[in-house]
């Protein structure tokens, strides 16, 4: 059932993507007000927020940790006096790894539960399904995961990386490694297909040849045929845009067919500290591009890791998406307190320059596109399933979701 519903919802989303991106891009300007009347109740001593994460289905392997970090952030903020003196109370819903359910649940949270903001989503299919709902109701969605870019909405704050903060740095890293040939392996939905469109154009600019491109549905774990094509192509590297538990099947086929990190390494944009030990194989030596690793050295990160492991167990690692989710709740607090209001339009007017001293480093909101500046990092997995940082942008990269600053990018090309 998940397979058919995911493909249907993803197909609908793809058909709407261009129109939504254009309308959303134009809607981020300060001063643009909505005629939608809010049902959010701010009269009491608490404020309700929505946490919308997949705790079942193919994406539960990744999204549970996001849910846990949001809960921890809410507890910390409440212990420090709440938001504008109001205690956070949160309503939780399960997106069930299905874009159609995400759309249904965010409608419920915004119009039935009347939450002031929603935090969650993972796949781009889930975000695209929620986008028209949150815009129609003039709500707020805080989305914590890296994605393919080419979007901006006045009703969404993107606390994960956009393309120029993760995928482009990953390609720059591959160039420094002398990579000449690259194979693209992705899940069959919005993010991997759009990301690979960008990768192919930048690869041409860098002189890297794409020697294969394969996709498997998000809820399908059988990568046998596709990995056989990787073996035949003999690429220098594999660029992995697979999401969720499908990574387990990919990694299984990869090693069973004789591929190794030494000869045909993988660079991933979805395998983090939480997923690495769940792959069923030793993934030492493989790479990932993120903006946060547990191995980041700073007092703020040390405090964050200790708090998370004290709450959930010493065996629980921290990772980029859950750190971005944790950061999103603090950014929301800072937005509301700068605006001195829970009103969406007033929050948006106050957004530019709002920052937070996050575990990844200080992050700052761009008020025009609602993304945040983030430092690009490449990590290599070690025997402890942690990531040794092997490349860094050193300073935060300003978000450029529409790749306006890149002459090689042509959105009309397939």
Secondary structure, 3 states (H helix, E strand, C coil): CHHHHHHHHHHHHHHHHHHHHHHHHHCCCCCCCCCCCCCCCCCCCEEEEEEEECCCCCCHHHHHHHHHHHHHHHHHHHHCCCECCEEEEEEEEECCCCHHHHHHHHHHHHHHCCCCCEEECCCHHHHHHHHHHHHHCCCCEEECCCCCCCCCCCCEEECCCCHHHHHHHHHHHHHHCCCCEEEEEEECCHHHHHHHHHHHHHHHHHCCEEEEEEEECCCCCCCHHHHHHHHHHCCCEEEEECCCCHHHHHHHHHHHCCCCCCCCEEEECCCCHHHHCCCCCCCCCCEEEECCCCCCCCHHHHHHHHHHHHHHCCCCCCCHHHHHHHHHHHHHHHHHHHHCCCCHHHHHHHCCCCEEEECCEEEEECCCCCEECECCEEEEECCCCCEEEEEECCCCECCCCCCCCCCCCCCCCC
